[in-house]
Amino acid sequence: MAWRGNGPITESDPMPDYLTTSTSRRLAYHLTEGTHPMVVFLGGLRSDMAGTKAMFLEDWAKSRGRAFLRFDYSGHGDSSGAFSEGCIGDWAEDAAEILDRLAPKRVVLVGSSMGGWISLLMARRSPERIAGLMGIAAAPDFTEDGFWANFSEDQRAQVMGQGQTALPSEYGEPMIVTKRMIEDGRENLVLRSPLAIEAPVRLLQGTADEAVDQAVALRLLAHLRCDDLHLELVKGEDHRFSSPHCLDLLARRLDELLEAAA
């Protein structure tokens, strides 16, 4: 069996296509043709486009004849680059170029965790392009409000003096947080100034999420200026938000979001 990136190539996980960006990053993606607005999945930090939610949504889109796009940021999955060299600004640039070149019409963005932050940056950048937005355990501003706010003095000194610190992670190898990630994050914060979204927004959040507290979802709910904004808390679900119940809920809410966006 052949191997690609972090896992084997199977018939259900074919080789991706690639897009070379204006900054020479090589981004892997899968594009499903169909009706518009296209649904675009924006993954989380250190995740990839072969995760449960992304693959579920691709199947969902195919069953409805809906255009769908999933991709890997630079330093993630099958795309080029090292994760430790990246930052929010880089990954937002990746998303912007992917959208401009592969999804030139209006889109519905589905952002998971960090992807929720990226989706808000896309909405601020091109509000006329957004037909709808869904956040799944959305984590806006997490480099400042999650990492930096919870660092010890020693960790802050490590980041600023040595350029990085390593955090334990339940998802595998330690999380490397760099000075560049912290400083760049401060240039891309979305919860410090007004953010208006004219399209419908749906936020989904598990109450047992230990990576993104439900207080973040409540803060986002209060912060966004949007006339059609709903937050749904799901008791007992964790950060993965990938149980059969969660996936079914995701599909139903996305159907409703697309209907509202029509």
Buried (B, 14 or more C-beta within 10 A) or exposed (E): EEEBBEEEEEEEBEEBEBBEBEEEBBBBBBBBEBEBBBBBBBBBBBBBBBBBBBBBBBBBBEEBEBBBBBBBBBBBBBBBBEBBEBBBBBBBBBBBBBBEEBBEEBBBBBBBBBBBBBBBBBBBEBEEBBBBBBBBBBBBBBBBBBBBEEBEEEBBEBBEEEEBBEEEEEEEEEBBBBBBBBBBBEEBBBBEEEBEBBBBBBBBBBEEBEBBBBEBBBBBBEBBEBEBBBBEBBEEBBBBBBBEEBBEBBBEBBEBBBEBBE
